[in-house]
Amino acid sequence: MSLEQYHRKRSFSKTPEPEGRVAARAGKLRFVVQEHHATRLHWDFRLEMNGTLKSWAVPKGPTFDPNEKRLAVPVEDHPLDYMDFEGVIPKGNYGAGTVMVWDRGTYESLEGDPQQAYDSGKLAVRLAGKKLRGEFHLVRTKLGGETQWLMFKKRDADAVDGWTLPQPSRSATTGRTIDEIAGGKTARWHSKETDGARDKGSGIGRPSSARGTNGKNESRARSSSPAARKALKTLRLERPGSDPFPKEIKPTLATLVEEPFDRTNWLFEIKWDGIRAVSYLRRAGAEKQVVIRSRSGHVINEQFPEVVEALYSLDLPDAVLDGEIVALDAQGRSSFPILQARASAGGASSAPLVYYIFDLLYLNGHLLVDRPLRERRLALEAVLAEHPLIRPSGTVAEEGKTFYEAAQSIGVEGIMAKRADSPYQPGKRTSDWLKLKVKQRLDAVVAGFTKGLGGRAKTFGALLLGAYEDQDRLRYIGHCGGGFTDRELRRIHALLLQRVQPTCPFPLLPPTNEPATWVRPDLVVEVEYGGWTTDALLRFPVYKGLRDDKVAREVKLERALPVAEVVGTGQSSSVAQIRPSRAERTSAAVTIPKPAQARKKHPLETVLEEHGLHVELTNLDKVFWPGLEFTKADLIEYYLRIAPFILPHLRDRPVTLRRFPNGVTGESFYQKDVQDTPPFVQIVEIFSGSSNGLMRAPVCNNVETLLWLAQLADIEMHAWFS
């Protein structure tokens, strides 16, 4: 490998491109695709190989369409530093024009040593990028008497017939369009590394003068106002401190409790449904540095380029912020499925992102973790700039019950309760921070999957889920087959196939409806569910998304605790000292049922029991039609009233479900193949020619089945003509 030709073509005093050198490195092999608006538009495809980037110019760009073969012209090797280059090559230089990092990630050579495969003229690689995923082939050939290469997609789960490049394209690292890059916002540069973030491809450093016109910041800090200066002076934070900048602060975790409460000395806020993010903002001379870490400590800058850009624009001194990155639905509520869909699409989504900040851990040389929460919040409000993407998470003092009712009415995930005089406890699950769920959701470990039938014959039927007990044993908690789009089925199936193992991860083999395939238990998913069975298995779990920000070993069984056990029963500002609970001694994330708890019945449940209709119902007060305030109970009552009129038309006809688990304004999905049904539901097995297998379709022949469909949020019932 040599960079002689690369260096010969460039004058590095006139071009911002990195000079670089041959530099072998350990770890997964990386790739980058750069959209290059030179004399002719093309895409540069580069594979890390023996200390340099083996490179091809692809005039029409890569494609997911397996029917298309793209010409790939071999060009000179580039240095590894070129993976980060995004900017403008000035006129008069070789390759003059604007360069965008269109995609980047890691790759696996399917033929062993990639250099040997390259030398043989046939490369097969599996890409894991922000945009490009799956198997691609590069084949050397003779075209027009010259040696060229062809690049094409294998027909696998990621292939898409007729796929075209999305326009306008956006950078995989900064989220900018090519026009925004050409307009003077120079590329990030990496003259310094911080906490190894560059090794993870985060792109953390930039000259502070690169923000805005003439080097001015686009956001204005509140700390410049008289009120903010007074607040900082009161907190003795107006001058720089001597505490060293922290390398990493593990997030504080909350304990789950059963019911809302009112207390003095407590603050209540929304529990956001997104990705926990601790941000490190630091100045190093003329350079600003931003690193965002997930709860597990991974750098996630590339996943959220617009948040990185927003943090750069804040005129803050050295600071560490704790918060949650969320995607907002049409009603302004945080939605993890939307965030997950955005990640699957490589960031190409119109859903707005917001980074809600709820804590300030370090400021201008002052480590704040030992200060009470109320002081940290005052400092946060004093310094946080006004920005549409970076917002403080508002709080309500003392009135937790009213706040919980409001959270129920608007349909958010839950609320948080935090003791106002509590310190920040890095990496600990504490009873000073409590969480109360409005929606029943949990994280679960994927331990296997069942064979798919009918329309799912090429993917899987259901995920087999578990969570870790105190003894570090993985316990089976049920299976989940609902909530998947076709695209998500293919994506998850591809991940599962990479993890197949012969042994069952559970100590005892669980019963399954179809043959099971076991996998290495390192994937975590989030599911919404309708309660627990008497033998502690999930009822009606629905898949909400893959949690690649969570560590599987930290998904442990947890029981929701009575509030009195955690915070006492009094109304005084002092909180009773409580012995450490089982939940506090574990990194709990999964809720298991308590023995026999009394629950007040909904009037609708009483009516059904009086008429001998034994259908299990959950979340009856959940609003399905915002604005009209119609709930799931209203939907079930409607179907109950029209049962005499609709059942004759549904009788003996299979039904395709269209489910709206979050109401008519939320995401919906179709379901033909239903695996888990109550005894009163008639199921017919129907041969599917497209999948060459059987699918299980429900038939609605009685009132109980009609009500069960409504309980599943099956607002639309599509009866077959057969």
C-alpha positions in Angstrom: 0.0 0.0 0.0 1.3 3.5 -0.9 0.0 7.0 -0.9 2.7 8.3 -3.3 0.1 8.9 -6.1 -2.3 10.6 -3.7 0.5 13.0 -2.5 1.8 13.7 -6.0 -1.6 15.0 -7.2 -2.2 17.4 -4.3 -0.6 20.6 -2.9 -1.6 20.5 0.8 -0.9 24.2 1.3 -3.8 24.9 -1.1 -6.3 22.1 -0.3 -8.0 21.3 3.1 -7.7 17.6 2.4 -5.6 15.6 4.9 -2.1 14.8 4.0 -2.2 11.5 5.9 0.1 8.5 5.9 -0.2 4.8 5.8 -1.4 3.9 9.3 -2.6 0.4 10.2 -5.1 0.2 13.0 -6.9 -2.5 15.1 -10.6 -3.0 15.2 -13.4 -3.5 12.7 -12.6 -2.5 9.1 -14.4 0.7 8.0 -15.8 2.1 4.8 -16.9 5.6 3.6 -18.9 6.8 0.7 -18.3 10.5 -0.3 -20.6 12.4 -2.6 -18.2 14.5 -4.7 -19.5 17.4 -6.8 -16.4 17.8 -9.0 -16.3 18.4 -12.7 -18.7 15.5 -12.9 -20.8 14.3 -10.0 -19.8 10.9 -8.6 -19.6 9.0 -5.4 -16.3 7.8 -4.0 -16.5 4.3 -2.4 -13.6 3.6 -0.1 -12.7 0.5 1.9 -10.1 0.5 4.7 -7.4 -2.0 3.7 -3.9 -2.4 5.1 -3.5 1.1 6.4 -5.1 3.1 3.5 -8.5 3.5 1.9 -8.8 1.4 -1.3 -11.0 3.7 -3.5 -13.3 3.6 -6.5 -15.3 6.5 -8.2 -18.9 5.3 -8.9 -20.5 7.8 -11.4 -24.1 6.8 -10.7 -23.6 6.0 -7.0 -24.3 2.9 -5.0 -27.7 1.3 -5.2 -29.9 -1.2 -3.3 -31.4 -2.4 -6.5 -29.9 -5.9 -7.2 -30.8 -5.5 -10.9 -28.5 -2.6 -11.4 -24.7 -3.0 -11.9 -22.7 0.2 -11.4 -19.4 1.1 -13.0 -16.7 1.6 -10.3 -13.5 3.3 -11.6 -10.5 2.5 -9.5 -8.6 5.6 -8.3 -5.5 6.1 -6.0 -5.5 4.9 -2.4 -6.4 7.6 0.1 -5.2 8.0 3.8 -7.5 6.8 6.6 -7.9 10.5 7.7 -9.9 11.0 4.5 -12.9 9.2 6.0 -13.6 12.4 8.0 -13.1 14.9 5.2 -16.1 16.9 4.3 -15.7 20.4 2.8 -14.7 22.3 -0.3 -11.6 21.6 -2.4 -10.8 25.0 -4.0 -10.7 25.6 -7.7 -7.3 24.9 -9.3 -6.8 21.9 -7.1 -7.1 18.2 -8.2 -10.7 17.1 -7.6 -11.9 20.7 -7.1 -15.5 20.8 -5.7 -17.6 20.0 -2.7 -17.3 16.7 -0.8 -19.9 15.2 1.5 -19.6 12.2 3.8 -22.7 10.5 2.3 -22.3 7.3 4.4 -19.8 5.6 6.7 -19.7 2.5 8.9 -17.9 -0.8 9.2 -17.6 -3.7 6.8 -16.8 -7.4 6.8 -15.0 -9.2 4.0 -16.9 -12.4 3.2 -13.9 -13.9 1.4 -11.3 -13.6 4.2 -8.4 -11.2 3.7 -9.9 -8.3 1.7 -6.5 -7.5 0.1 -6.3 -11.0 -1.3 -9.8 -10.8 -2.5 -9.0 -7.4 -4.1 -5.9 -8.8 -5.8 -8.0 -11.7 -7.2 -10.5 -9.2 -8.7 -13.6 -10.3 -6.7 -14.6 -8.6 -3.4 -17.8 -9.6 -1.5 -18.4 -7.3 1.5 -21.2 -6.9 4.1 -21.7 -3.2 4.9 -23.0 -1.9 8.2 -23.4 1.8 7.6 -25.9 4.6 8.3 -27.4 4.1 4.8 -25.8 1.2 3.1 -26.4 -2.2 4.7 -26.1 -5.8 3.5 -24.0 -7.6 1.0 -22.3 -5.8 -2.0 -20.0 -7.2 -4.6 -17.1 -5.6 -6.5 -15.9 -7.5 -9.6 -12.9 -6.5 -11.8 -13.6 -6.7 -15.5 -12.5 -5.4 -18.9 -14.7 -2.6 -20.3 -13.7 -0.8 -23.5 -10.2 -2.3 -23.3 -9.6 -0.8 -19.9 -9.6 -2.5 -16.5 -12.7 -1.4 -14.5 -14.8 -2.7 -11.8 -18.6 -3.3 -11.4 -20.4 -2.8 -8.1 -23.8 -4.3 -7.4 -26.1 -5.3 -4.5 -26.8 -9.0 -3.7 -30.4 -9.9 -3.5 -30.8 -10.2 0.3 -33.1 -8.8 3.0 -31.8 -5.3 2.4 -32.2 -5.3 -1.4 -34.9 -2.9 -2.8 -36.0 -3.3 -6.5 -36.2 0.0 -8.3 -34.4 1.9 -5.5 -33.1 5.4 -6.4 -30.8 7.8 -4.5 -32.8 10.1 -2.2 -32.6 13.8 -3.0 -31.5 16.0 -1.5 -28.9 13.8 0.1 -27.6 14.7 3.6 -24.3 14.1 5.3 -24.1 11.0 7.5 -22.0 12.9 10.0 -23.3 16.5 10.1 -26.8 16.2 8.5 -26.0 19.0 6.0 -26.9 19.1 2.3 -24.3 19.6 -0.3 -25.4 23.3 -0.7 -25.0 23.9 3.0 -21.5 22.4 2.9 -20.6 24.5 -0.1 -22.1 27.6 1.5 -19.1 28.1 3.8 -19.8 25.9 6.8 -16.4 24.2 6.7 -15.9 20.5 7.6 -15.1 19.5 11.1 -11.4 19.0 11.6 -9.6 16.7 14.0 -6.3 18.2 15.1 -7.0 17.0 18.6 -8.7 13.9 20.0 -10.8 13.7 23.1 -11.5 10.6 25.2 -10.9 8.4 22.2 -14.0 9.7 20.5 -12.2 10.0 17.1 -11.5 6.3 17.1 -15.2 5.8 17.2 -15.7 8.1 14.2 -17.6 10.8 16.1 -16.1 13.9 14.6 -15.8 15.9 17.8 -13.6 18.9 17.2 -14.1 22.1 15.2 -12.8 25.6 15.1 -15.1 27.9 17.1 -15.0 30.4 14.3 -16.8 28.0 12.0 -20.1 28.8 13.5 -22.2 31.4 11.8 -21.3 34.5 9.9 -18.0 36.2 10.8 -17.4 33.7 13.6 -20.4 34.7 15.7 -22.4 32.1 17.5 -25.9 31.4 16.2 -27.4 31.0 19.7 -27.1 33.5 22.5 -26.4 32.3 26.0 -28.7 33.4 28.8 -25.7 33.8 31.1 -25.1 37.2 29.5 -28.3 38.6 31.1 -28.3 40.4 34.4 -30.7 37.8 36.0 -28.5 34.9 34.9 -25.4 36.6 36.2 -27.1 37.2 39.5 -28.2 33.6 39.7 -24.7 32.3 38.9 -23.2 34.7 41.5 -25.7 33.4 44.2 -24.5 29.9 43.4 -20.9 31.0 43.4 -20.5 29.9 39.8 -19.7 33.3 38.2 -16.0 32.6 38.0 -14.1 29.6 36.7 -13.4 26.8 39.1 -10.5 24.4 39.5 -12.2 21.1 39.1 -10.8 19.1 36.2 -13.1 18.3 33.3 -14.6 14.8 33.8 -13.7 12.1 31.3 -17.1 10.4 31.8 -20.0 10.6 34.2 -22.3 7.6 34.3 -26.0 8.6 34.3 -28.1 8.4 37.5 -30.9 5.8 37.2 -34.4 5.9 38.7 -36.4 3.4 40.7 -39.9 2.4 39.5 -42.8 3.0 41.8 -46.5 2.1 41.6 -48.5 5.3 41.9 -48.1 9.1 41.8 -47.8 11.2 45.0 -47.8 14.8 46.3 -44.7 15.8 48.3 -43.0 19.0 49.2 -39.3 19.1 48.3 -40.0 17.0 45.2 -39.9 18.1 41.5 -41.9 16.3 38.8 -41.2 16.3 35.0 -42.1 14.3 31.9 -40.4 10.9 31.3 -39.2 11.3 27.8 -39.3 8.3 25.4 -36.0 8.5 23.7 -32.3 7.9 24.1 -30.5 9.0 27.3 -27.6 11.3 26.3 -24.9 12.9 28.4 -23.1 15.7 26.4 -19.6 16.9 27.0 -18.9 20.5 25.7 -15.4 21.7 26.0 -13.2 24.4 24.6 -9.5 23.8 23.7 -8.1 27.1 22.5 -9.9 28.1 19.3 -11.5 24.7 19.0 -14.8 23.6 20.4 -15.4 19.9 21.2 -18.7 18.1 21.5 -19.1 14.4 22.6 -22.5 12.9 23.2 -22.5 9.5 25.0 -25.4 7.1 25.4 -26.4 5.5 28.7 -24.0 2.6 27.9 -21.1 5.1 27.3 -21.0 4.8 23.5 -20.3 8.0 21.5 -23.5 8.7 19.4 -22.5 11.9 17.6 -23.0 10.4 14.1 -26.5 9.2 14.9 -27.7 12.8 15.7 -25.7 15.3 13.6 -28.3 18.0 14.0 -28.0 17.8 17.8 -24.2 18.0 17.5 -24.6 21.1 15.4 -27.0 22.7 17.9 -24.6 22.0 20.8 -21.8 23.6 18.8 -23.9 26.7 18.4 -24.4 27.1 22.1 -22.2 29.8 23.6 -21.3 27.8 26.7 -18.2 27.4 28.7 -17.0 23.9 29.5 -20.1 21.9 30.5 -21.6 18.5 31.0 -25.3 18.2 30.3 -27.7 15.3 31.0 -30.9 14.8 29.1 -32.8 12.8 26.5 -32.8 12.9 22.7 -36.3 12.4 21.4 -38.2 12.4 18.1 -41.6 14.2 18.2 -44.9 13.0 16.7 -47.5 15.3 15.1 -48.9 16.1 18.6 -45.4 17.1 19.9 -45.1 13.9 22.0 -41.8 12.0 22.2 -42.0 8.7 20.2 -39.4 6.0 20.4 -40.8 4.2 17.3 -40.3 7.3 15.3 -36.8 7.7 16.6 -36.1 4.0 15.7 -37.5 4.5 12.2 -35.3 7.5 11.8 -32.2 5.5 12.8 -33.2 2.7 10.4 -33.5 5.2 7.5 -30.0 6.5 8.2 -31.4 9.8 9.6 -33.5 10.5 6.6 -36.7 11.6 8.4 -38.7 14.7 8.6 -39.6 14.0 12.3 -38.2 16.8 14.4 -35.6 16.0 17.0 -35.3 17.7 20.4 -32.6 17.3 23.1 -34.4 17.9 26.4 -31.9 18.8 29.1 -32.8 18.0 32.7 -29.5 18.3 34.6 -26.2 20.2 34.6 -23.2 18.2 36.0 -20.2 20.4 35.3 -19.9 24.1 34.5 -16.8 26.1 33.9 -14.4 24.3 36.2 -17.1 23.4 38.8 -18.1 19.8 39.3 -21.8 20.0 40.4 -22.7 16.4 41.1 -22.6 16.9 44.9 -24.8 20.0 44.8 -28.5 19.6 45.4 -30.7 19.2 42.3 -32.4 22.6 42.9 -29.1 24.4 42.5 -28.1 22.4 39.4 -31.4 23.3 37.8 -31.0 27.0 38.7 -27.5 26.9 37.1 -28.9 25.1 34.0 -31.7 27.7 33.5 -29.1 30.5 33.9 -26.7 29.3 31.2 -28.8 27.3 28.7 -29.2 29.2 25.4 -32.5 29.5 23.6 -32.4 27.0 20.8 -35.2 25.1 19.0 -33.4 21.8 19.3 -31.9 22.2 22.8 -34.6 22.7 25.4 -34.8 22.5 29.2 -37.1 19.8 30.5 -39.6 21.8 32.6 -40.6 20.8 36.2 -43.6 21.1 38.4 -43.1 21.3 42.2 -44.9 19.1 44.8 -48.1 18.3 42.8 -47.3 14.9 41.4 -50.8 13.5 41.2 -52.1 16.4 39.1 -49.0 16.2 36.9 -49.5 12.4 36.4 -53.2 13.0 35.4 -52.0 15.6 32.8 -49.4 13.1 31.5 -52.2 10.5 31.1 -54.4 12.9 29.2 -51.8 13.8 26.6 -50.5 10.2 26.2 -46.8 10.5 27.2 -44.8 7.5 28.4 -44.7 8.5 32.1 -43.4 11.0 34.6 -40.2 11.4 36.8 -40.1 12.4 40.4 -36.9 13.8 41.8 -36.0 15.0 45.3 -35.0 18.6 45.1 -32.2 18.4 47.7 -30.6 15.2 46.2 -27.1 15.0 44.8 -26.4 13.4 41.4 -25.4 9.8 41.9 -23.4 8.6 38.9 -24.1 5.1 37.7 -26.5 4.3 40.6 -30.2 3.5 40.7 -31.5 5.7 43.5 -34.7 6.3 45.4 -34.1 10.0 45.0 -35.2 9.7 41.4 -38.4 7.8 40.8 -40.2 6.9 37.6 -44.0 6.3 37.2 -45.2 4.8 33.9 -48.3 5.9 32.1 -47.8 3.4 29.3 -46.7 -0.1 30.2 -43.3 -0.5 28.4 -40.2 -2.4 29.2 -36.8 -3.4 27.7 -36.2 -7.1 27.1 -33.4 -9.3 25.9 -33.9 -11.3 22.7 -32.9 -14.9 23.3 -34.3 -16.5 20.2 -37.1 -16.5 17.6 -39.8 -18.9 16.4 -40.3 -20.1 12.8 -42.4 -17.8 10.7 -45.5 -19.0 8.9 -47.5 -17.6 6.0 -46.3 -14.1 5.2 -43.5 -14.5 7.6 -42.1 -17.7 6.3 -38.9 -15.9 5.2 -38.3 -14.1 8.5 -39.6 -15.1 11.9 -42.9 -15.6 13.8 -42.1 -14.1 17.2 -39.1 -13.0 19.3 -38.5 -15.0 22.5 -37.8 -12.5 25.3 -36.1 -12.6 28.7 -34.6 -10.5 31.5 -31.9 -11.2 34.0 -32.7 -12.1 37.6 -30.6 -11.3 40.6 -28.6 -14.5 40.2 -27.6 -13.3 36.7 -29.8 -15.9 35.1 -31.8 -15.1 32.0 -35.5 -15.6 32.8 -38.1 -16.2 30.0 -40.9 -13.5 30.1 -42.8 -14.3 26.9 -42.8 -13.9 23.1 -43.6 -10.9 20.9 -44.8 -11.2 17.4 -46.8 -8.0 16.9 -45.8 -4.5 15.9 -43.3 -5.2 13.1 -43.3 -3.6 9.7 -42.1 -5.7 6.8 -38.9 -3.7 6.6 -38.3 -4.1 10.4 -38.9 -7.9 10.1 -36.2 -8.2 7.5 -33.8 -6.0 9.4 -34.2 -7.8 12.8 -34.1 -11.2 11.1 -30.7 -10.3 9.5 -29.4 -9.3 12.9 -30.7 -12.5 14.5 -29.1 -14.7 11.8 -25.7 -13.3 12.8 -26.2 -14.4 16.4 -27.6 -18.0 16.0 -26.2 -20.5 18.5 -27.1 -24.1 19.2 -27.9 -23.7 23.0 -30.9 -22.1 24.7 -29.9 -19.1 26.8 -32.6 -19.9 29.4 -31.9 -22.3 32.2 -35.1 -24.1 31.4 -36.4 -24.7 27.9 -39.6 -22.5 27.5 -42.7 -23.7 25.6 -43.1 -22.2 22.1 -45.9 -22.4 19.5 -43.4 -23.1 16.7 -39.9 -24.5 16.5 -37.4 -22.1 18.1 -33.9 -20.9 17.0 -31.7 -19.6 19.8 -29.4 -16.6 19.5 -26.6 -14.9 21.4 -28.6 -12.8 24.0 -27.1 -9.4 23.3 -29.9 -7.6 21.5 -32.3 -5.4 23.5 -35.8 -4.4 22.3 -38.5 -2.2 23.8 -42.1 -3.6 23.9 -45.4 -2.2 25.0 -47.6 -4.7 26.8 -51.0 -5.2 28.4 -50.1 -6.6 31.8 -48.8 -10.0 33.1 -50.3 -13.5 33.3 -50.5 -15.3 36.6 -47.2 -17.2 35.7 -45.4 -13.8 35.1 -45.4 -13.8 31.3 -46.2 -10.7 29.2 -49.7 -10.2 27.9 -50.0 -9.0 24.3 -46.5 -7.5 23.9 -46.1 -5.2 20.9 -42.6 -4.4 19.4 -41.7 -0.7 19.6 -38.1 -0.7 18.6 -34.5 -1.9 18.9 -32.6 -0.4 21.9 -29.0 -0.4 20.6 -28.2 2.1 23.4 -28.9 -0.5 26.1 -26.6 -3.2 27.4 -28.3 -6.6 27.6 -26.8 -7.6 30.9 -28.3 -4.5 32.5 -31.9 -5.6 31.6 -32.9 -7.1 34.9 -36.2 -8.0 36.6 -37.7 -5.3 38.7 -40.9 -5.0 40.8 -42.7 -1.6 41.0 -42.4 -0.5 44.7 -45.1 1.1 46.8 -44.5 4.8 47.1 -44.6 4.6 50.9 -41.8 2.1 50.9 -39.6 4.5 49.0 -40.4 8.1 50.1 -42.4 7.5 53.3 -46.0 8.7 54.0 -45.6 12.1 55.4 -45.9 15.5 53.7 -42.9 17.1 55.4 -39.9 18.2 53.4 -37.7 15.6 55.0 -37.7 12.1 53.4 -37.6 9.0 55.5 -34.4 6.9 55.4 -35.3 3.7 53.6 -33.3 0.5 53.6 -31.9 -0.3 50.1 -34.5 -2.1 48.2 -34.0 -5.0 45.8 -34.7 -2.7 42.9 -31.9 -0.3 44.1 -29.4 -3.2 44.3 -30.0 -4.1 40.6 -29.8 -2.2 37.3 -33.5 -2.9 36.8 -35.4 -2.2 33.6 -38.1 -4.8 33.5 -41.3 -4.8 35.7 -42.7 -8.1 36.9 -46.1 -8.4 38.6 -46.7 -8.3 42.3 -48.8 -11.1 43.9 -52.6 -10.5 43.7 -53.1 -6.7 43.7 -56.6 -5.3 44.0 -57.5 -3.1 41.0 -60.5 -0.9 40.6 -62.6 -2.3 37.7 -63.6 -0.1 34.9 -67.4 0.2 34.5 -67.2 -1.4 31.1 -65.5 -4.5 32.5 -68.4 -4.8 35.0 -71.0 -4.6 32.2 -69.2 -7.3 30.2 -69.0 -9.6 33.2 -72.7 -9.2 33.9 -73.4 -10.3 30.3 -71.1 -13.3 30.6 -68.5 -11.9 28.2 -65.1 -12.7 29.7 -62.6 -10.7 27.6 -59.5 -9.4 29.2 -59.3 -5.6 28.7 -56.4 -3.2 29.4 -55.7 0.6 29.1 -59.3 1.4 28.7 -58.8 5.1 29.5 -56.2 5.5 26.8 -57.2 8.2 24.3 -57.5 6.9 20.8 -59.0 10.1 19.2 -57.2 13.2 20.5 -59.4 16.3 20.4 -62.6 14.2 20.6 -61.2 12.5 23.7 -62.6 9.1 22.7 -60.8 6.3 24.5 -60.3 2.6 23.9 -63.3 2.0 26.1 -65.4 4.1 23.8 -64.2 2.0 20.8 -65.1 -1.3 22.6 -68.5 0.0 23.6 -69.1 1.0 20.0 -68.3 -2.4 18.7 -70.5 -3.9 21.4 -73.4 -1.8 20.3 -73.0 -2.6 16.6 -72.2 -6.3 17.1 -75.7 -7.5 15.9 -75.2 -5.6 12.7 -71.5 -6.3 11.9 -71.2 -10.0 12.9 -73.3 -11.4 10.1 -71.0 -9.7 7.6 -67.8 -11.0 9.3 -69.0 -14.5 10.0 -66.8 -17.3 8.6 -64.5 -14.8 6.9 -60.8 -14.5 7.8 -59.9 -11.0 9.0 -56.8 -8.9 8.4 -56.1 -6.5 11.3 -55.0 -2.9 11.0 -53.9 -2.0 14.5 -53.5 1.5 16.0 -51.8 0.9 19.4 -51.3 4.6 20.0 -54.6 5.8 18.6 -55.6 7.1 15.2 -52.9 9.7 15.1 -50.2 7.3 15.9 -48.4 4.7 13.8 -50.4 1.7 12.6 -49.6 -1.7 11.1 -51.3 -4.5 9.3 -51.4 -8.1 10.7 -52.6 -11.2 8.8 -50.7 -13.9 10.7 -51.8 -14.0 14.4 -49.9 -16.3 16.7 -51.3 -15.7 20.2 -55.1 -15.8 20.6 -57.6 -16.5 23.5 -59.5 -19.8 23.4 -62.7 -18.2 22.1 -61.1 -17.0 18.9 -61.4 -19.3 15.9 -58.3 -19.6 13.8 -58.0 -20.9 10.2 -54.7 -21.9 8.7 -54.5 -20.7 5.1 -51.8 -21.6 2.6 -49.9 -18.6 1.3 -48.5 -19.0 -2.2 -46.1 -16.1 -1.8 -44.4 -17.6 1.2 -45.2 -21.3 0.4 -46.4 -21.9 3.9 -49.4 -21.6 6.3 -50.6 -18.5 8.0 -53.0 -18.2 11.0 -55.9 -15.9 10.4 -58.6 -15.1 12.9 -62.3 -15.5 12.1 -64.8 -13.2 13.9 -67.8 -15.4 14.6 -68.8 -14.2 18.1 -69.0 -11.0 20.3 -66.0 -12.0 22.4 -63.8 -12.1 19.3 -65.1 -8.7 18.1 -64.3 -7.2 21.5 -60.9 -8.9 21.6 -60.1 -7.3 18.2 -61.1 -3.9 19.6 -58.9 -4.5 22.7 -56.0 -5.0 20.3 -56.7 -1.5 18.9 -57.9 -3.2 15.6 -59.8 -0.1 14.5 -60.1 -1.3 10.9 -61.2 -4.9 10.2 -60.6 -6.0 6.7 -62.7 -9.1 6.0 -61.6 -11.4 3.2 -63.9 -12.1 0.2 -63.4 -15.8 0.6 
